[in-house]
Amino acid sequence: MIEKLKQNNKIIINSDIDGVISGLLLTNFCNCEVVGFSNSADKVWLDTSKCNSIYNGVYIDMYVPNESTITIDQHIIAINKEHLERIQTNSNKINPNIYNQRYLLPKDLYYKKYPFGTCHFIISMLCKQGINLSSISSKNSSDGLMFIDYLLRADDAMNTSLFRYKINAQEWWNWLFDYSNKSEIIKALTYYLYSTDIDRANKIKTQITDRLINQFKCDRPDGSIIQIINEKGKLKQNALDYIQFISNLSNLKCFDLNITLKEFKGVNKRTGLSNSQQNELMLQNTINGEKVFSYAFVRTFDKTDYFSYTIMKNQ
């Protein structure tokens, strides 16, 4: 990851808590620059003075199949073993489900896939490179919660670990610990997680949800903001306050928020895929002849609408 970010340090992050934390980590420890945001569905907002194409930035927590685009994400992206092998040959695609191959294919969702946020994977990769993360804060916010509570809210990691997919989560925490060269920060993270009882975990989630939605006017409990800019292309005040809050709580220097962004709008679709469409996606990164900008398998093949993808209308 570090070498890829030396080649291209212009990152585009999601507008949820996972994206904000990932952006703070990469700007503080990898000399990256946030040049845009996405809402993980139908919009990308880009500072075109710093990155002249939606394909030229590094996407964090969103998979873009364009071969030259660098992506760091944690989604299920391969249809089958042949597709997996094709993706693995491209070093621009950084994803724990690729590195830990037992858990990659859609038939295994969601009981075996990587179940946490991209930010947790990034922490493990930074530790693997020997980067010192001790500057990250553990101070309390006004509601009594620490940054670690917000960190474990990313992609609902605490809930997933303690309630929904406990066995799979434990296996993946062990994998992150080993992958990080047995880092103390992953060890401390999991110790805190598994020393939190169920009632406390529920209270933490409720408190964070209340703050994100009521104080920062986020559209979803995970901190996602669907429309992050105003009519002038500037970040809305609630987005500014939200990002600055996470920055202050983490003790990580905030990235530049005084940027002007151009909106790129697409159409997000949920569907199943026929055999011919699966083959088309695998070979050409298109569906029904249309170029796929981003996609992920979000449910198992035995469910309807298991495939989510976006077609960009202005590029």
N, C-alpha and C positions, 0 to 999 in steps of 0.2 A: 504493500500500500504506500509506504513512504516514498519509494522510488517513483511510483506513478504520480504522486502528488508533487514531486519535484519537477516532473515533466509538464504538469498542468495543475496549477493551484487555484483555479477559478471554480469555486464550488457553488452548486445550486441545491438548496436545502428545502425540505418540506416545512410547512407552516404549522406543524404540531410540535409537541414537547420533545419528541424523539429528534425531529429535525433541528430544533433550536439547540438542544444539548450537543448534538453531533457537530453543528456549526461552531459552537464555542470550543469544543475539543480540538477540532481541526485548525481553527484560526489561532488558537493559543499554542498548540504544540507542533503544528506542521506547516506554519507560515502560509496558511491558506487565506483566501479572500472570498467572502460571500458576494457573489455577483447576481444572485437571483434566488427565487423561491418557487415552489410548486405547491399545489393543493392535493397532490396525489391522485387527481382525477382528470380534470379537463382544462387546467390552466397552468401556464408557466409565466412568471414575471422575471424579466431579464434586463440588467443594465447593459444595453448594447454598446455603450462606450467602452466597456471592459471585456465584453464577450459578444462577438458579432453574430453568433448563430446559436440556436437552441441545441445544436448538436456538439458544440465546442466546449461546453462546461462539463464539470464532473458532477454527476447526479448522486446525491446522498439519499438513501432510502427510497429510491425509485429505479426500477430497471428499464433502461433504454437499450433496445437490441441493436441499434446502429453500431456497427463493428468498431468504429474509431472512437466512440464515446465511452469514457471511463465511468463506471458505475460502482458504487459501494452500497449494497443493499442486502436484504435478508429474505427475499421472496422465493417461492417455488417458480422456477423459470424454464425447466426442461420438461418436455412432453414424455420422453422415454430415454432409454439408455443411449441411443444413437444421438439424440438431441443434446443430451448431457455431454457427450464426448466432443461434440462440435463446440459447445460453449466453453468447455475446459481448455480448449486450444487457444482461446483469446484471453490474454493476461489483463485486458482492460475490464474484465468482469470479475468483481471481488465480492464473494458471497459465501457465508458459512455453509450453506447447503451444498455448495460445490466442493468445499474443502473437506467436509465430513460427509462422504458420499453415501453413507447408509440411509440418509434421510431425505434424499433429494426429490423423488418423483411424486407427481400428483396423487397417485394411488395411496400414498402414505399420509396425506393430509388428514387432520391436523395433529394426529397423535405422535408423529415422529419428526415433523419439521422443526427447524429452529424457531423457538417460541418467544424470543425477546426482541428488543429494539436494536436498530442499527448502532445506536450509541454504545450499547454494551459490547457489541462486536468490535467497535472502534477502540474502546478502552482496552480490550484484550490484545488487539493488534499493536497499539501503542506500547503496552507493557512488553509485548514480545520483542519490540525493537529497543527495549531498555530505556524508554523515555520515562522520566520521573514525573509522576502525576500528584506528588504530595501537596502541591499548591491548591488543589481542589478543596473547597471549604466544607466543614461539617457544622457550620453555625446554624442557629435556629432562625426561622422567619417569624413574623408576628403571630402566626397561628400555632407556633410551637413545633412546626415540622422542620426537618433538615433537608438539605439538598439531596441527600441519599433517598429520601422519600419521593421526591419529584423524579429522581433518576429511575427509581424502580416503578414509577407510574408510567414511564415511557413504554408504549406497546403493552401496557397492563402486565408488566413482568412479575410484579408481586402477586397479583391475583392468579395469574397462570401458574406460578410456582407453588402456591399454597392451596389452590382450589381445583382448577380446571384440568390441568395436565401434569400432575405432580411428578410422576415417574419420568416422563419425557423431559420435564424441566430440570430435574436433578441430573439426568444424564448430560444435558447440554451445559449446565453450570460446571460439571466436571470437565467437559470438553473445553470450555472457555478457560478454565483454570490451567489445564495442561497446555492449551494453545498459547496462553500468555506467559509460558515458562514459569508457571506456578507463582504468579505475581501476588503480592500482598494485598493489592487493592481488590482483586477478584475474590480473594479469600475473605477479606473484611466485608465485602458486599454480600457474599452468601451467608456469612455468619450473622450479619444484621438481619438479613431476610428471614433466615430460619429460626431466629430467636424472637421473631414477631408473631404473636398469637393471632388467631383468626379475628377476634373482636377488634383488636388494635389495627389489623390490616384493613378491615372494613371501614373503620373510622378514618384512617389515613386517606383512603380512596375518596370518601365522601367529602372530607375537608378540601382536598385538592380539586375535586370536581367543582365544588362551590366557588372556590377562588377563581378558577379558570373561566367559568361561565359567567359568574355574577360580577366579579371585579374586572376581568380582562375581556369580557364579552366574546370569548371563544365560542365557536359554533358547535363544538363537540367536546365531550368529556376528556378526550385525549389532548386537548389544547389546539386542535386544528382550527384554522381560520380560513374560511372558504374564499373570501375576497379580501386580500391583504392590503391592497393599495386604494388610494382615493382617485378622483378624476384627474389629478395632476401627476399621477404616477408615483406619488410618495407613499411611504408606509403609513397606514392609519395610526391614530394615536393609541388605540388599544393594543395594536401590534407592537408599537414602540415600547409601551409600558410593560407588556408581557415579556418581551425579549430581555429588556433591561432588568426586570425582576429576577429572571432565571440567572442572568449574568451576575448580579449582585449576590444572590444566594450561593452560587457556586464558587465565588471568588475568582471567576475567570473574566478576563478583560473582554468587554463587549466588542463585537465587530462593528464596522461602520454601518450605521443605519440611515445616514443622510445620502441615500442613493435614489436615482430616478429610474423607474422601471417601466419597460414596455410589456404590455400584456399579449401573450400568445394563447389563443383559445382553440380548444379542440372539442371532440365529442367522445365521451366515455361510454362504453357499452359493456353489458354483462350478457354472456351467452354460453352455450355449449359449442363444441367444435366437431364437425364431421371428420371422418378420416382424411378426406381430401384437404380440408382446411388445416388440420394438424400438420399435414405434410407441407402445405404451402407456407405455413408459419415457420416451420423448421428450416426449409430450404431458402425462403425468400424474405422472411420477416414481413409478410403481407397477409391480409385476410380479404378474400374476395377482390384481390387486385389492388387494395388500398394499403399504403405503407403504414405499418404499425409503429407509432411513436414510443409507446411504453405498454407493458402488460405484466400480468401476474396470474398464476393459478391460485384462486382464493378459496376453493372448496374441492372436495374429492370428486373424481369423475362420475361417481354414482349420484351426485346431486345436480340439480338444474342450475344453469347460470354460474358454472364453476370458473369461468374464464373472464377476467376483466381486462379491457384494453382501451387504448385511446388513439384516435386518429386526429392528427393536428390539421387544422384548416388553414392557418396562416403560419408559414415557416420562414 
